[in-house]
Amino acid sequence: MKLSEQEVRRVAELANLALKDDEIARMAHDLDGILTYIDKLNELDTAGVEPMAQVLYDAEETATLREDRERPTLGSALALQNAPLAGSGYFKVPKVFER
């Protein structure tokens, strides 16, 4: 699958990335390689492979997950205690979108 530079520019725009012309060409080449590899993977016969619903399994004594139990919440005051900037009970963060 061959990606056009226009398609790469559109993806970069959607991701809010400012790419230079040489980066656009490199990304088009890299993304084309990735999509070619995915096409190759799609050719594999997976008819006899059962889908995995979940990667976790019953491992009894070797399980590394803690028991899921209800605990008291942290609370806003304690959560905001070390925040660099807070106000009105919320974290304040810098604006990331300019447009």
C-alpha positions in Angstrom: 0.0 0.0 0.0 1.5 3.3 -1.0 0.7 6.4 1.1 0.7 9.8 -0.6 2.4 12.7 1.1 -1.1 14.4 1.2 -2.4 11.5 3.3 0.6 11.8 5.7 0.1 15.5 6.0 -3.6 14.9 6.9 -2.7 12.3 9.5 -0.1 14.7 10.9 -2.7 17.5 11.0 -5.1 15.2 12.9 -2.3 14.4 15.4 -1.5 18.1 15.7 2.0 17.5 14.5 4.0 20.1 12.6 6.2 18.0 10.2 8.8 19.4 7.8 8.9 18.3 4.2 11.8 15.9 4.8 9.9 14.4 7.8 6.8 14.0 5.6 8.8 12.0 3.1 10.4 9.8 5.8 7.0 9.2 7.5 5.4 8.3 4.2 8.2 5.7 3.7 8.0 4.4 7.3 4.2 4.2 7.4 4.1 2.5 4.0 6.5 -0.2 5.4 4.3 -0.7 8.4 1.2 -1.1 6.3 3.0 -3.5 4.0 3.9 -5.6 7.0 0.3 -5.6 8.3 -0.8 -6.8 4.8 1.6 -9.6 5.1 0.3 -10.5 8.6 -3.3 -10.5 7.2 -2.3 -13.3 4.8 -1.7 -15.7 7.7 -4.3 -18.5 8.1 -5.7 -18.0 11.6 -8.8 -20.2 11.1 -7.7 -22.8 13.7 -6.6 -20.2 16.3 -9.0 -19.5 19.1 -9.5 -15.8 19.9 -8.2 -14.6 23.2 -10.8 -12.9 25.3 -8.4 -12.0 28.0 -4.7 -12.4 28.6 -5.1 -13.1 32.3 -5.7 -16.6 33.5 -6.2 -18.5 36.8 -2.7 -18.9 38.1 -3.6 -19.5 41.8 -0.4 -19.0 43.9 1.5 -17.5 41.0 -1.0 -14.8 40.3 0.5 -11.3 40.6 -2.8 -9.3 40.9 -4.1 -8.2 44.2 -7.6 -8.9 45.3 -10.1 -6.3 44.1 -11.7 -4.9 47.2 -13.5 -1.7 48.1 -11.4 0.9 49.9 -12.0 4.5 51.0 -11.4 7.2 48.3 -8.5 9.5 48.4 -10.5 12.7 48.5 -10.1 15.9 46.5 -8.1 17.8 49.2 -5.5 15.1 49.6 -5.3 14.4 45.8 -4.7 18.1 45.1 -2.3 18.6 47.9 0.8 18.2 45.7 -0.6 19.5 42.5 1.5 22.2 40.9 -1.6 24.3 40.2 -5.1 23.7 41.5 -8.3 25.7 41.8 -12.0 25.2 42.7 -11.3 21.6 43.6 -9.7 20.6 40.3 -6.2 20.2 38.8 -5.3 23.1 36.5 -3.3 22.3 33.4 -1.9 24.4 30.7 -3.9 24.8 27.5 -2.7 22.3 24.8 -4.9 23.2 21.9 -4.3 26.6 20.2 -6.9 26.3 17.5 
